[in-house]
Amino acid sequence: MESLSLRVEPGLRKELKNENAFSLLSLIGNTPLVQIRQMTKHLRGVRIFAKAEWLNPGGSVKDRAALRIIEDGERSGKLTRDKIVLDSTSGNTGIAYAMISAIRGYRVQLVVPANISEERKKALEAYGVKLIFTDPILGSDGALIEAQKIYDTSPHLYFKGDQYNNPANWQAHYETTGPEILFQTNGQITHFIAGVGTGGTLVGTGRRLKEHNPRIKLYGVQPDSGFHGIEGLKHIETAIRPGIYDETILDGTLFVKTEDAFEMAQRLAREEGLWVGPSSGAAFCASLKLAESMGWGTIVTIFPDGGARYPEYCLDCEKQKNRLLVKHPMLIPSPP
Ligand SMILES: Cc1ncc(COP(=O)(O)O)c(C=O)c1O
């Protein structure tokens, strides 16, 4: 009888021996760069590209930072098998921690504002995460303060990822997102634009790009007020300042209204086939405004997650504005 053993090519045999070769973790990063074509037709000499970060296995840009934070914790000995991974996160980092921890065998506890979407709660529960809810009015800062309190009561139980202050967050982008963009644009990028949550994406990618070519301009994108509905982004002036956020490397900050971010996200779905989240809408809104003021150049921005993370929005912009008014009673849409 013929042997059932498979004939394995020598190259593949080497791959099979490499523990990471078939791990979900090896799929983090190396996301495609997509050109926005229809919505930029009126531009002469300026191209806009976006990194499709929702194609990371955990569904967002935060896979990159979370992986680096966990690996750094392991390397430093601060994260051991008996520790619980603890952090405050409005969702995407939590999902990334949950996915990576499931693979690496860690338990996870996350402090989140109680108004995060039902879908995010379900996703986190599916991964087996323990959720601790804080007052939605206090936003991501309320969750941040509560996570610190929990850690302070029993530091020996937890590994605190501390995405707002952990240099591993921006280093992930310095080592992956930055070089990927340089490679994918063949070094032709002239402007980099990214939303500010922790600042990790902007600062890490920005540092790498400036190091390569100091003439590359860097812009952060923030909501135009402390009361906004763009999940994942921070209005730095009215929030707790992330320790890793370094605005000295920036050439400027572009402020975006919540309604404009939502409207732009809807247009990206309908005109470009890119069903992305509101912070991608904000990033594109800022990119387009900047592009319209430029003569020539190559803008690269980041689309952090997909629209499927926000199933209640995008179907109808008017409905969305009403939903935001209920969720954030102080958010007053500006007059037309
Ligand atoms: C949807 C979304 N957009 C943008 C960001 C900003 O990324 P960073 O924390 O690297 O500034 C985040 C971060 O959590 C996010 O979840």
The ligand as an SDF file (V2000), in Angstrom:
LIG
                    3D

 16 16  0  0  0  0  0  0  0  0999 V2000
  -11.0730   53.7170   14.9560 C   0  0  0  0  0  0  0  0  0  0  0  0
   -9.7780   54.3180   15.3540 C   0  0  0  0  0  0  0  0  0  0  0  0
   -9.2780   55.3050   14.6280 N   0  0  0  0  0  0  0  0  0  0  0  0
   -8.1090   55.8900   14.9470 C   0  0  0  0  0  0  0  0  0  0  0  0
   -7.3940   55.5170   16.0400 C   0  0  0  0  0  0  0  0  0  0  0  0
   -6.1200   56.2460   16.3670 C   0  0  0  0  0  0  0  0  0  0  0  0
   -4.9850   55.4620   16.4450 O   0  0  0  0  0  0  0  0  0  0  0  0
   -3.7890   55.8010   17.4460 P   0  0  0  0  0  0  0  0  0  0  0  0
   -4.1980   55.2800   18.7850 O   0  0  0  0  0  0  0  0  0  0  0  0
   -2.6240   55.0890   16.9070 O   0  0  0  0  0  0  0  0  0  0  0  0
   -3.6150   57.2910   17.5040 O   0  0  0  0  0  0  0  0  0  0  0  0
   -7.9020   54.5060   16.8160 C   0  0  0  0  0  0  0  0  0  0  0  0
   -7.2120   54.1020   18.0320 C   0  0  0  0  0  0  0  0  0  0  0  0
   -7.7270   53.4150   18.8880 O   0  0  0  0  0  0  0  0  0  0  0  0
   -9.1200   53.8770   16.4780 C   0  0  0  0  0  0  0  0  0  0  0  0
   -9.6530   52.8770   17.2130 O   0  0  0  0  0  0  0  0  0  0  0  0
  1  2  1  0
  2  3  1  0
  2 15  2  0
  3  4  2  0
  4  5  1  0
  5  6  1  0
  5 12  2  0
  6  7  1  0
  7  8  1  0
  8  9  2  0
  8 10  1  0
  8 11  1  0
 12 13  1  0
 12 15  1  0
 13 14  2  0
 15 16  1  0
M  END
$$$$
